[in-house]
Amino acid sequence: MRYRPISPTIPVTSGFGPRWGTQHNGIDYGAPVGTPIYAAADGIVIEGKDRTGVQGFGSWIWIDCQQSEGVDLIYGHVRHSGILVRAGDRVKAGQQIGVSGNEGDTTGPHLHFEVWSPPGRQGGRAIDPAPWLAGAADPTKAKPSTPPTSPGGSFMAPPFKSISMLGSSHQPRTRSPINFLLHTEQGGGTNPLTDAERLARYCNNTGNGVSYHYALRAGRLVQMVPLNRASWSVLDANAYTVNLCFAGSYAEWTREQWIENCRDDIRIAAYIAVRDCKALGIPLTVIAPPYQRGSGISDHAYVTRALGIGTHTDVGRFFPWDLFAVDVRAFANPAPVPNLIDAEAWRAQTWIGKRLAAAGTAGESIIRQGGKEIGRFVAYEHGHIYWRSGADTAVAVPHADPAIPGSGLFETWGADYGYERGFGFPKLAHAVVTNGAVQTFDDGMLFRKNGSARGWRVHGRILEAYAAYRYEQGPLGWPVGDERAVAGTDNREQLFEHGRLVWSPTGVVALLDQVKAVA
């Protein structure tokens, strides 16, 4: 059922079509500032309260209603302080989403309303809202709806055909999966309807030396490797990843090509990623460029740039990560959770142990700065969970392993760097790596080697150079001290097991076993 975006008592002041020598892509309603505006159809918010400075509009609300009505909706010039929804929220037709305003380039207070054909505002075309709204209901008489959940509530799986073509191109897993990765094929056939099966047949020939857990194209999902086995996709990262390839795709595609060719497949990939990550205990964090190392959902370029393995750049710089992230949030939770700290405790339940504080918000310790709340935390047997105000996830930081005294990430973060005051809040779940563990924080990364007395922070340009040398798994090895000033210069340096990184205003130089290299 469709609803009008605003009360029918508000007059249309400008229609769709040519205006002032250009194309007017919507219709304008002469609404005073503060007039309630409503979702015209069921959908998922792409941008809302989280977005400011929209060119021309100042503030807007963008809703993807492709599944319910096959359109995207744009509400322009809305009053930002009155927006009631943000990216990832699911809204129902007739639900109030904000109020009209006078922001951006306007000649006076009004609501600008647009309707975009498939695949939406990116790749589709603007259509006249007037005939689309013909017969739409009065939102001021709509049955009150519940507030949006973000994320939470159930969400119907997208339609797709699941095909099993299990082959022999795989190997045993030696580690538990910590990443779900997306790939492009960099080639393909002439028929998207057969691309997924074609790619699976190619991968099932062991002589070709490549495979993925899934191939996906045109709504056809082909599984060729069981989840309990490692595919041949990302070299040394095979052991701890799940891999999905968009068959017949290219990393060189523009954003428009991705949306035109694979918008529905991107939504299916998000659903599969959420489904498998929940089954395997992988965090539902989308790790998009610029990459930060951690457990979650990313792509092949993440393996290259964040892990220092290989040279691949897919899925490419123009992949629509914003749309994919919205889809992931939409599918993320089958039911609402009490709060984000409880949600993280559920994710980490296999290792974090019992909660050491009262249940609910009463047991949460509030962190204040200048009298203002900036976050909360709760202590558990084997870790602490922290939430930064405004963040959409909470993150656990593990305590020291009793068998390795003094070596925990939490102890290093707290005792050595002063918790969030000195290093910011945790941003991504920790990752257990060969001989130790690492975790990303607001101001860099912590590295803790097994058996060491403490861990060390690496950040800034030195961290970027360290990444180029494959972090602790590369020739430099683990950090053995903090960044420090170089006497008599403006330079900074940090020592590692097998060398050092030296920062100067002209760049970072790595000294590896007496061999000099420039990063």
Secondary structure, DSSP 8 states (H G I E B T S, - for coil): --B-SS-TTS-EEE-SEEETTEEE-SEEE---TT-EEE-SSSEEEEESTT---BTTTBSEEEEEETTTTSEEEEEESB-GGG----TT-EE-TT-EEEEBB--SS-SSSBEEEEEE-TT-TTTS-EE-HHHHTTT-B-GGGS-------SS-S-------EEEE---S-EEE-SS---EEEEEE-S---S-HHHHHHHHHHHHTSGGG----SEEEETTEEEE-S-TTEEESSSGGGGGGEEEEEETT--TT--HHHHHHHHHHHHHHHHHHHHHHHHHHT----B--SS---SSEEEEHHHHHHTT------TT-TTS-HHHHHHHHHHHS-SS--S-HHHHHHHHTTTTS--B-S-SSGGG-EEEEETTEEEEEEEEETTEEEEEETT-S--EEEE---TTSTT--HHHIIIIIT-HHHHH--B-S--EEETTEEEEEETTEEEEEETT-S--EEE-HHHHHHHHHTTGGGSTT-SB-S--EE-TTSS-EEEEETTEEEEEETTEEEEEETTEEEE-
